[in-house]
Structures are given as structure tokens and as C-alpha cells.
């Protein structure tokens, strides 16, 4: 028995040693695996990008592409797709695809294989990554075994023609020409400029030219046929058109956006990555543009709080305009912004008579002239926030841009220049957010004359400390009836709708966009008990919601009717008459323990000590989040 025990003990020790040995090997392998992952996913791409940047800086210098442009183009680059159909031809660019393929592969095929057309146009809207593609393709070409003899020049530099002429051995080289829309001669006369470029580049093996999709102004030049674009006419005696092969850069997919954010923010920066992803969700239409997606790094800052979508639109539009101002001499962002905002008003107001939120090129100049905006014709079509559709009309890159600019401009219009028109749900969302910010920061809200307020919460919802004079001013401002302070007040015009939600009775006021308890606390209670009452409502999810609160004095006084109704109270009979007075969330200055309440028996508001004296009922309220609730 002893021998057997010793044998078993020895076997146990041996087994433990083997386990430790295997564990050590696994640990080493795991460590090596982690190092390998970090090396291949972080260090190697970082080193390659640094090496690429040095190559580009050495070849181009700051006079062709500034170091900042090179770094932004290469650091977090995601290879895009391309397509033969114009993605800006539909209302939503992400829904108009054509046959998609990898852009690098498509360009490889064009450059390495014989094709019908020696010239290729790569077209895309502003910020879609035309320059970034050229720089990244150039650096990738440097690393290839079968390397192309490739030259890259931006067309926006003054001596580009001389640089093209000085290139040697043209027949063995491929030429990339960046940004025809930034060429000052092309801006004046693009047909004549293309004739010159064709003459300068006729000896090159292949020529690729990038340009904005909407740059070509004539209807006959709009690329209706899949795969080609026609530019013309040429000089007398020659063929009617130049014909080029064409490709469009596709908008980013959701997967590409996610890939960019993972590349931009490491696993150790998960908080910033999550914040960036949340920002993208707020404005997905603009995130399809790599230039604007790259701008997210400026928004994910500790001292920059983006709470509402309208703030993100403003940051994105501002970045867009800053970029435009720096591209071509003579462009100033303020006239460009003014034009864009005025155009948003015009497009939306005249959408029915035009049959769409689009406008012809001739009308653009009329609008600029009407509003005395100093922009030349080429700036209106080529440098604005517009895209051109497949039949030659211009529209905003996405409808939500137009809606944001409409709201911004409308709120700045003098009262006499405003017009009555129904707003879209998105416009109302922007307005509600703007009003929320005014509420939160204690600022005066914008003038809401002629604004479509259907479904908009228009009363202050954050608690405040109000003096007697401030209350009197508030009552006058909203024309609330108060038997002491404002006897001539006509009261607020409600649109009540009573509902029963899972056994809980509520009242919607579609005019103020508030949801009220139909009744409230069954008894009068002290102020602290009132707050506890609301907490309990939220814990149990009264009417399926957990954001109930005490109303502000503005909200509570909006219920005050200018005359007595059913139950001999100054409140509409849609409400339970047991709550004859209700607490508010507003306090009284100078009185450390006093709060305002609304008294429906005699039709006034007042205040009193909420610890010792008064027992008042509660009627909770919540701000409706959407008109679909």
C-alpha cells in the first residue's frame, strides 16, 4: 500500500510539473502572440505610414502638398469603393450604388490593361477623398514589384503646365492630375482648359484627372451614359466631344466607417471611439464623406460637448466652409454660408411649384443676386454645399443639410420677412434642440413668429429661481391668465387628448408638446414628499415612461384657464378636479425653503415655505420626445 501511495504521489508531482511547463509555454506563446498582434496591427501600419509620408514629402515638398495634407490623407486611410453611376443622383447617396468594386483594383485594371479610353476622370463630391486616394495610390505604387512610372501634380498650382512640359519620357509614364475644379483657368473656361491639358498630356501612357462631380456646368456634359463622360464641343473641324472613361468614388459604408474609427482610436481609447461612434449616429448622412469623418477628431475633445445633432451639423458645415475658403483665392466662407442658407429657404419654400427641392443653374445666380450675395457663377455651383443631379439641377448634398440651414436662417429673419409654411419633422427636431439649449443656458429663445410650432415644446422645462417681477414678466410674455398678476391674460390655446396607457391615465397637449398626469397625488403633500412621489412614478414606469418630473411654473401656468370650468376650477375638465393646486419645481429667491405653486381654485400662482406651512398636490409632467408617442 505504501509503495502504491508513493507511486501515486510521484505521478501527481510529475503531472503538476507538466502542467507548469505547459502553462509556461502557453504563457510565452500568448505573450509572443500579443506582441505579434501589436506589431502587425499597430506598429507596422504606423511605420509604413511614416515611411510613406517621408516619401511623399521628399517627392512633392510643401509647394505641392503641405505636410498636414499628406498626414491627414495617409494616417488613417480606408480604401474606398467606386462605381459607374453617380451616387449624388438620388436623394440619399448611400442608396444609389451601381456596381461597386474596390477603387484601387479598378484603377489598377485601367492602368495595367489596354482600354478604349486613355483618359480617366475620377469624380466625387466635396470631401469624398479624391486627393487622399491619389496620395495613397502613389505611395502604394512605390512598394510594388511591378511599379508604374507615375507622376502626380495638383492642377491648382500656378506653374502646373510648365511642370507637365518638363516631365521626361512621357510615353512610358502615367500622369495623375489632381482637382480640375481647383484649376483657375478651368474655372473660367473648362472646355478650353481641357483642350490645353489634352495637348500637354497627349504623349503620356495614361492620364487620370480628378474633379468634383458637379463642376461641369453644361447639360450635354452631364455623364448620363454608364462609364463615360463627354466634354465639348472642340475647335471647328474636330470631333464634337472629348470622351473620357469615368468612375465615381462611392460613399463610405457603415462597415468602412466602423473600420475607420477602429483605426483612428485604439482599444485603449475605447471611450473616444464610443463617443465618435455616437456622433456618427447623430449625423450618418455626413459621415459618408471621409473629409468630414476625419473632422470627428476635432469633435471628440474633452472640452467640446456635442449634446444635440444641430451642434454637430454646425461644426461639420463650418469645417466644410473653412476648407472651401482655403482652396481657391477669392472665396470667402461668409458669402458662401449666406448663399447656402438663403438657398435653403428658397428651395424649401418653392419645392411644390418646382416639383422637388432642386433648382436650375440659372436660378442659382438669381437667388444670389436677390439676396445681394457677392459670389461669382462658378463659386455658386462648384464651391457650395451643393450636388448636381443627373438632369442638371442642383440640390444640397443631403436634405438634412438644407433643413438645418433653413432653420438657422429662418430664425435670423426679421419678422416682416418671414412666411407661414409647414416645417418637416427634422426641422422641428433642430428647433427643439435649439430651444433646449436656450433653456439649459438661461438664454433668451429666438423669436418664434411664423414658426410652425406643432409638436414643439415651447416652455422652460429646467427648474429656476424666480422673483415676483420675473414671474410677472413671464405671465405677460405668454399671456397667461392670473387673477392677481395678469387679469387680462387670454391663456394658452391647448390641443388636449386624453389617453389610457396600460391602465394609467394621461393627457397629451399637442400644442405645448407636454404629457401630463390626468390626475396626480390623491392628497396634498409637502414639497419633499412631492419629489418622492415623482420618483415613485418613475420607478414603476407610470404610463410606460420613467422621465416624469415636477412642472416648471411656466408649464404649470399654461394649464390655467382664463375662466372657471367644470368643478369650478380654472383648468380644463379633461383633468381630474381633485388636484386643486399643484407644486412646481421653481423656487423663490431669498427664501431658502420656498417654492412656487399654482392655485386653480382662485386662478393665481404664489409661493410658500415648503417645509412647514403648505401641503399641495402633485401633477407630474414629461416632455414628449416625438410626435409619434
C-alpha positions in Angstrom: 0.0 0.0 0.0 2.9 2.4 0.9 4.6 1.7 -2.5 1.4 2.4 -4.3 0.9 5.7 -2.3 4.5 6.8 -3.2 3.9 6.0 -6.8 0.7 8.0 -6.9 2.4 10.9 -5.2 5.3 10.8 -7.7 2.8 10.7 -10.6 0.9 13.7 -9.1 4.2 15.7 -8.8 5.1 14.8 -12.3 1.7 15.9 -13.6 1.9 19.2 -11.8 5.4 19.8 -13.3 4.0 19.0 -16.7 1.1 21.4 -16.1 3.5 24.2 -15.1 5.7 23.5 -18.1 2.7 23.6 -20.5 1.4 26.7 -18.7 4.8 28.4 -19.2 4.9 27.5 -22.8 1.3 28.8 -23.3 2.3 32.0 -21.4 5.3 32.5 -23.7 3.3 31.8 -26.8 0.5 34.0 -25.6 3.0 36.8 -24.9 4.5 36.3 -28.3 1.1 36.3 -29.9 0.2 39.6 -28.2 3.4 41.1 -29.3 2.8 39.9 -32.8 -0.7 41.3 -32.9 0.5 44.7 -31.7 3.4 44.6 -34.2 1.2 43.7 -37.2 -1.8 45.8 -36.3 -0.2 48.9 -34.8 3.5 49.3 -35.2 3.8 48.0 -38.8 1.0 50.2 -40.2 2.3 53.2 -38.2 5.9 52.6 -39.5 4.6 52.2 -43.1 2.6 55.4 -42.9 5.6 57.3 -41.5 7.7 55.9 -44.3 5.1 56.8 -46.9 4.8 60.3 -45.5 8.5 60.8 -45.8 8.4 59.6 -49.4 5.6 62.0 -50.3 7.2 64.9 -48.5 10.5 64.3 -50.3 8.9 64.0 -53.7 6.4 66.8 -53.6 7.6 69.3 -51.0 5.3 71.8 -49.3 4.7 73.7 -52.5 2.6 70.9 -54.0 1.1 69.2 -51.0 1.5 70.6 -47.5 2.8 68.2 -44.8 -0.6 68.5 -43.0 -2.5 67.4 -46.1 -0.2 64.4 -46.6 -0.5 63.3 -43.0 -4.3 63.6 -42.9 -4.6 61.8 -46.2 -2.4 58.8 -45.2 -2.6 58.3 -41.5 -6.0 56.5 -41.1 -6.8 55.9 -44.7 -9.5 53.4 -45.6 -9.7 52.2 -49.2 -13.0 53.2 -50.7 -15.2 51.6 -53.3 -16.0 53.0 -56.7 -19.0 52.8 -59.1 -20.0 53.7 -62.6 -23.3 55.5 -61.5 -23.3 59.0 -59.9 -24.0 58.4 -56.2 -25.3 62.0 -55.9 -28.1 61.5 -58.4 -30.5 60.2 -55.7 -32.0 61.7 -52.6 -29.8 59.6 -50.4 -26.2 58.9 -51.8 -25.8 55.8 -49.8 -28.8 54.2 -51.6 -27.5 54.7 -55.2 -24.8 52.2 -55.9 -24.3 50.9 -59.4 -21.8 48.0 -59.4 -19.3 48.6 -56.6 -15.7 47.5 -56.6 -12.5 48.4 -54.8 -11.2 51.7 -56.2 -7.6 50.6 -56.1 -8.4 47.4 -58.1 -10.4 49.3 -60.6 -7.6 51.9 -61.2 -5.1 49.0 -61.5 -7.2 47.4 -64.2 -7.4 50.7 -66.1 -3.7 51.5 -65.9 -2.2 48.0 -66.3 -4.5 46.8 -69.1 -5.4 48.2 -72.6 -8.7 50.1 -72.5 -10.7 52.1 -75.0 -10.0 55.4 -73.3 -6.6 56.7 -72.4 -8.0 59.4 -70.2 -9.9 58.7 -67.0 -12.0 61.0 -64.9 -12.3 60.1 -61.2 -15.3 62.1 -59.9 -16.7 62.7 -56.4 -18.3 65.4 -54.4 -16.5 67.6 -52.0 -14.7 65.8 -49.2 -15.1 62.3 -50.7 -11.3 61.7 -50.7 -10.1 62.3 -54.3 -6.7 63.8 -53.2 -6.4 61.2 -50.4 -6.8 58.4 -52.9 -4.1 59.8 -55.3 -1.6 60.2 -52.5 -2.2 56.7 -51.1 -2.2 55.1 -54.5 1.1 56.9 -55.2 2.8 55.5 -52.1 1.4 52.0 -52.6 2.9 52.1 -56.2 6.3 52.8 -54.7 6.1 49.5 -52.8 5.1 47.3 -55.7 7.3 45.0 -57.7 5.6 45.9 -60.9 5.8 49.6 -60.2 4.3 52.1 -62.6 6.3 55.1 -63.7 3.9 57.5 -62.0 3.8 61.3 -61.8 1.3 63.3 -59.7 0.6 67.0 -59.9 -2.2 69.2 -58.5 -3.8 71.4 -61.1 -4.4 74.3 -58.7 -0.7 75.4 -58.7 0.2 78.4 -61.0 3.1 76.6 -62.9 1.5 73.2 -63.5 1.7 73.5 -67.3 5.5 74.1 -67.1 5.9 71.2 -64.7 4.0 68.9 -67.1 6.1 70.0 -70.0 9.3 69.3 -68.1 8.5 65.7 -67.4 10.8 63.4 -69.4 10.0 60.1 -71.2 6.2 60.8 -71.2 5.3 57.8 -73.3 6.5 55.5 -70.5 4.6 57.3 -67.7 1.2 57.6 -66.2 0.1 61.1 -65.1 -2.2 61.9 -62.2 -3.7 65.4 -62.3 -5.5 66.4 -59.1 -8.5 68.7 -58.8 -9.5 70.1 -62.1 -12.2 72.1 -60.2 -9.4 74.0 -58.4 -7.6 75.0 -61.6 -8.2 78.7 -62.0 -8.2 78.5 -65.8 -10.7 75.7 -65.8 -12.9 77.7 -63.6 -13.0 80.4 -66.3 -13.5 78.1 -69.3 -13.2 74.4 -68.6 -13.5 73.3 -72.3 -10.6 75.5 -73.4 -8.6 74.4 -70.4 -9.2 70.7 -71.2 -8.1 71.3 -74.7 -4.8 72.7 -73.4 -4.4 69.8 -70.9 -5.1 67.3 -73.7 -2.3 68.9 -75.8 0.1 68.9 -72.9 -0.5 65.3 -72.0 -1.1 63.6 -75.3 2.2 61.7 -75.1 1.6 60.1 -71.7 0.7 56.4 -71.5 -2.4 57.1 -69.4 -3.9 60.2 -67.7 -6.1 60.3 -64.7 -7.9 63.5 -63.7 -9.8 64.1 -60.5 -12.7 66.6 -60.3 -15.8 67.4 -58.4 -18.9 65.7 -59.9 -20.8 69.0 -60.3 -18.0 71.0 -61.8 -19.0 70.7 -65.4 -21.9 73.1 -66.0 -23.4 72.2 -69.3 -26.3 69.7 -69.7 -24.6 67.9 -72.6 -21.6 67.2 -70.5 -23.5 65.5 -67.7 -22.3 61.9 -67.7 -25.6 60.1 -68.4 -24.0 57.1 -70.1 -22.5 54.5 -67.8 -18.7 54.6 -67.9 -18.1 57.7 -70.0 -18.3 61.5 -69.7 -18.4 63.8 -72.7 -16.8 67.3 -72.8 -17.1 69.6 -75.7 -17.5 70.9 -78.3 -13.9 71.1 -79.5 -12.5 73.5 -82.1 -14.0 73.8 -85.5 -13.2 70.9 -87.8 -12.7 68.4 -85.0 -14.9 65.9 -83.4 -17.9 67.3 -81.4 -16.7 66.0 -78.0 -13.9 64.7 -75.9 -14.9 61.3 -74.5 -13.4 60.1 -71.2 -13.8 56.9 -69.2 -15.2 57.8 -65.7 -15.5 56.4 -62.3 -17.2 57.8 -59.1 -15.9 57.3 -55.6 -18.6 55.6 -53.5 -19.8 57.0 -50.2 -18.4 55.1 -47.2 -20.4 52.1 -46.0 -21.2 51.6 -42.3 -18.5 48.9 -42.2 -15.9 51.4 -43.6 -17.0 54.0 -41.0 -16.5 51.4 -38.3 -13.2 50.4 -39.7 -12.0 54.0 -39.8 -13.0 54.6 -36.1 -11.2 51.4 -35.1 -8.1 52.6 -36.9 -8.4 56.1 -35.6 -9.0 55.1 -31.9 -7.1 52.1 -30.4 -8.7 49.7 -28.0 -7.2 51.8 -25.2 -9.1 54.8 -26.5 -12.5 53.0 -26.3 -14.2 56.0 -24.7 -13.2 58.3 -27.5 -14.2 55.6 -30.1 -17.6 55.2 -28.5 -18.1 59.0 -28.4 -17.1 59.2 -32.1 -19.5 56.4 -33.0 -22.3 58.2 -31.1 -21.6 61.3 -33.1 -21.6 59.4 -36.4 -25.1 58.0 -35.4 -26.3 61.5 -34.9 -25.4 62.6 -38.4 -24.9 59.5 -40.6 -25.6 61.3 -43.9 -22.5 63.4 -43.5 -20.2 60.7 -42.2 -20.2 59.1 -45.6 -17.7 61.7 -46.6 -14.2 60.8 -45.4 -13.2 64.5 -45.1 -16.0 65.1 -42.6 -15.4 61.8 -40.9 -11.8 62.9 -40.4 -13.1 66.1 -38.7 -14.6 63.9 -36.0 -11.2 64.0 -34.2 -11.8 67.7 -33.5 -15.2 66.9 -32.0 -14.1 64.2 -29.7 -12.4 66.5 -27.3 -12.8 66.7 -23.5 -13.7 70.4 -23.6 -16.2 70.1 -26.5 -19.5 68.8 -25.6 -21.8 67.8 -28.5 -25.2 67.1 -27.0 -27.5 67.8 -29.9 -27.5 67.0 -33.5 -27.8 70.6 -34.7 -24.5 71.4 -32.9 -22.8 68.6 -34.9 -24.3 69.9 -38.2 -22.9 73.4 -37.4 -19.4 72.0 -36.7 -19.5 70.0 -39.9 -20.7 72.9 -42.0 -18.2 75.2 -40.5 -15.4 72.8 -41.3 -16.6 72.4 -44.8 -16.7 76.2 -45.3 -13.2 76.6 -43.8 -11.9 74.1 -46.3 -13.5 76.0 -49.2 -12.1 79.3 -48.1 -8.6 77.9 -48.2 -8.8 76.2 -51.6 -9.2 78.9 -54.2 -8.2 82.6 -53.9 -11.2 84.9 -53.7 -13.5 82.5 -51.9 -14.8 83.8 -48.6 -16.8 81.5 -46.4 -19.3 84.1 -45.1 -20.8 84.9 -48.5 -20.8 81.1 -49.3 -22.6 80.4 -46.0 -25.1 83.2 -46.7 -25.8 81.9 -50.1 -26.3 78.3 -48.8 -28.7 79.5 -46.1 -30.7 81.7 -48.4 -30.8 78.9 -51.0 -32.2 76.5 -48.3 -35.1 79.0 -47.7 -35.8 79.3 -51.5 -35.6 75.5 -52.2 -38.0 74.6 -49.4 -40.4 77.4 -50.0 -40.7 76.8 -53.8 -40.5 73.0 -53.6 -44.1 72.4 -54.7 -44.1 74.6 -57.7 -40.7 73.1 -58.8 -41.8 69.6 -58.0 -38.7 69.0 -56.0 -36.1 70.6 -53.7 -33.8 71.3 -56.6 -33.1 74.3 -58.8 -31.5 75.0 -62.1 -28.1 76.7 -62.5 -29.6 79.9 -63.9 -31.9 80.2 -60.9 -28.9 80.0 -58.5 -27.4 83.2 -59.9 -30.8 84.9 -59.5 -31.0 83.8 -55.8 -27.5 85.2 -55.2 -28.4 88.4 -56.8 -31.7 88.7 -55.0 -30.0 88.4 -51.6 -27.0 90.6 -52.7 -24.5 87.8 -52.1 -21.1 88.5 -53.8 -20.4 85.2 -55.3 -19.4 84.5 -58.9 -21.2 81.9 -61.1 -18.5 79.2 -60.7 -18.5 79.7 -56.9 -22.2 79.1 -56.7 -22.1 75.7 -58.5 -18.6 74.5 -57.9 -17.8 75.5 -54.3 -21.0 75.5 -52.4 -22.7 72.7 -50.4 -24.5 71.5 -53.5 -24.5 68.4 -55.7 -25.8 68.3 -59.3 -28.3 65.6 -60.2 -28.5 63.5 -63.3 -30.6 66.1 -65.2 -28.5 69.2 -64.4 -30.4 70.6 -61.4 -28.7 71.5 -58.1 -29.6 70.3 -54.6 -27.9 70.0 -51.3 -25.6 67.1 -50.7 -28.3 65.8 -48.3 -31.7 67.0 -47.4 -30.9 67.3 -43.7 -28.2 69.9 -44.6 -30.9 72.0 -46.3 -33.2 71.5 -43.3 -30.6 72.7 -40.8 -29.6 75.7 -42.9 -33.3 76.6 -43.3 -33.9 76.6 -39.6 -30.8 78.6 -38.9 -31.6 81.3 -41.5 -35.4 81.4 -40.7 -34.7 82.2 -37.0 -32.5 85.1 -38.1 -35.0 86.6 -40.5 -36.8 89.9 -39.4 -40.5 89.3 -38.6 -41.7 91.1 -41.7 -39.6 88.8 -44.0 -41.0 85.5 -42.6 -43.6 83.3 -44.2 -46.0 80.7 -43.0 -45.1 77.2 -44.0 -45.3 73.7 -42.5 -41.9 72.5 -41.2 -40.5 69.0 -41.6 -40.1 66.7 -38.6 -36.3 67.2 -38.9 -36.6 71.0 -38.9 -38.7 70.7 -35.8 -36.1 68.5 -34.2 -33.4 71.1 -34.8 -35.6 73.8 -33.4 -36.5 71.8 -30.3 -32.8 71.2 -29.7 -32.0 75.0 -30.1 -34.8 75.8 -27.6 -33.4 73.2 -25.2 -30.0 74.8 -25.3 -31.6 78.2 -24.6 -33.4 76.6 -21.7 -30.3 75.0 -20.3 -28.1 78.0 -20.6 -30.7 80.5 -19.5 -30.6 82.4 -22.8 -33.4 84.3 -24.5 -35.0 82.0 -27.0 -35.3 83.1 -30.6 -38.3 84.9 -32.0 -40.8 82.2 -32.9 -43.1 84.4 -35.0 -44.5 82.5 -38.0 -42.6 79.4 -36.9 -44.5 76.1 -37.2 -44.7 75.1 -33.5 -46.8 72.0 -34.0 -45.3 69.4 -31.6 -42.6 71.7 -30.3 -42.2 72.1 -26.5 -42.0 75.8 -26.1 -41.9 76.4 -22.3 -38.9 76.3 -20.0 -38.5 72.8 -18.5 -35.5 73.3 -16.3 -36.1 74.5 -12.7 -35.3 78.1 -11.9 -35.3 80.6 -9.0 -37.9 83.3 -9.8 -38.6 86.6 -8.2 -42.1 88.2 -8.2 -41.1 90.6 -11.0 -39.7 87.7 -13.1 -43.0 85.8 -12.7 -45.0 88.9 -13.7 -42.8 89.3 -16.9 -43.3 85.6 -17.6 -47.1 85.8 -17.3 -47.1 88.8 -19.7 -44.8 87.2 -22.2 -47.0 84.1 -22.5 -50.3 85.9 -21.9 -51.2 83.5 -19.1 -54.2 84.4 -17.0 -53.5 85.1 -13.3 -56.2 86.7 -11.2 -53.6 88.7 -9.3 -50.7 89.5 -11.7 -52.3 89.3 -15.2 -56.1 89.5 -15.1 -56.4 90.2 -18.9 -54.4 87.2 -19.9 -56.1 85.0 -22.5 -54.4 81.8 -21.6 -52.7 79.2 -23.7 -54.5 77.5 -26.5 -54.3 73.8 -25.9 -54.8 70.7 -28.1 -55.7 68.2 -25.4 -56.0 64.4 -26.0 -56.8 62.1 -23.1 -55.3 58.6 -23.3 -55.2 55.4 -21.2 -51.7 53.8 -21.4 -51.6 50.4 -19.7 -54.2 51.5 -17.2 -52.6 54.9 -16.4 -54.5 58.0 -17.5 -52.6 60.8 -19.2 -53.3 63.9 -21.2 -51.3 64.9 -24.3 -51.2 68.6 -25.0 -50.2 68.7 -28.7 -49.8 72.5 -28.6 -47.1 72.5 -25.9 -45.8 69.0 -26.6 -46.2 68.1 -23.0 -47.7 64.9 -21.4 -49.5 65.4 -18.1 -50.9 63.1 -15.5 -54.6 63.2 -15.8 -54.9 63.3 -12.1 -52.0 63.3 -9.7 -51.4 62.8 -6.0 -54.7 62.0 -4.2 -53.8 64.2 -1.2 -51.9 67.4 -0.6 -48.4 66.7 0.5 -45.2 68.6 1.5 -42.6 69.6 -1.1 -40.1 66.9 -0.3 -42.9 64.3 -0.4 -43.9 65.7 -3.8 -40.4 65.0 -5.2 -40.6 61.5 -3.6 -44.0 61.0 -5.3 -42.4 61.7 -8.7 -39.5 59.4 -8.0 -42.0 56.6 -7.3 -43.8 57.3 -10.6 -40.6 56.8 -12.4 -39.6 53.6 -10.5 -42.8 51.9 -11.5 -42.8 53.4 -15.0 -46.1 55.3 -14.9 -47.7 55.1 -18.4 -44.6 53.2 -19.6 -42.3 56.2 -19.0 -39.6 57.0 -16.5 -38.8 60.7 -17.1 -41.7 62.3 -15.1 -40.9 65.4 -13.2 -42.4 68.4 -11.4 -43.5 71.1 -13.9 -41.9 74.5 -14.0 -44.1 77.4 -13.2 -44.3 78.2 -16.9 -45.6 74.7 -17.7 -48.0 74.6 -14.8 -49.4 78.1 -15.6 -50.0 77.0 -19.2 -52.9 74.9 -17.7 -54.6 77.9 -16.2 -57.8 78.8 -18.0 -59.0 82.5 -18.1 -62.3 81.4 -16.7 -63.7 78.7 -14.4 -64.5 75.4 -16.0 -66.1 72.1 -14.7 -65.5 71.6 -11.0 -65.4 75.4 -10.5 -61.7 75.4 -11.2 -59.6 77.5 -13.7 -58.5 74.3 -15.5 -59.9 72.3 -18.4 -62.3 69.5 -17.4 -60.1 66.9 -19.2 -58.1 66.9 -15.9 -59.2 65.4 -12.6 -60.6 68.1 -10.4 -59.1 66.7 -7.1 -55.8 68.4 -7.8 -57.0 71.9 -7.0 -53.4 73.2 -6.7 -50.0 71.8 -7.7 -46.4 72.2 -6.8 -43.8 73.4 -9.3 -40.0 72.8 -9.5 -39.3 76.6 -9.3 -38.0 78.2 -6.1 -38.3 81.7 -4.6 -35.1 83.8 -4.2 -34.2 85.0 -0.8 -36.4 82.3 0.7 -34.2 79.2 1.2 -37.1 76.9 1.7 -39.9 78.3 -0.5 -41.3 77.1 -3.8 -43.9 78.3 -6.3 -47.3 76.6 -6.7 -50.3 77.1 -9.0 -53.8 77.5 -7.4 -56.6 76.5 -9.7 -59.4 77.4 -7.2 -58.8 81.2 -7.4 -56.7 81.3 -10.6 -53.3 82.5 -9.5 -49.8 81.4 -8.7 -48.0 82.0 -5.4 -45.2 80.7 -3.2 -44.8 79.5 0.4 -42.5 77.6 2.7 -42.4 74.0 1.6 -41.1 72.5 4.8 -43.6 73.7 7.4 -46.7 75.5 6.1 -48.1 74.2 2.9 -49.5 70.9 1.7 -50.0 70.9 -2.1 -50.9 68.3 -4.6 -48.7 67.0 -7.4 -49.5 66.7 -11.1 -46.4 65.3 -12.9 -45.4 66.2 -16.4 -42.9 65.0 -19.0 -41.6 66.4 -22.3 -42.7 64.3 -25.2 -39.7 63.1 -27.3 -41.5 62.8 -30.6 -44.9 63.4 -32.2 -45.3 59.6 -32.6 -45.6 58.8 -28.9 
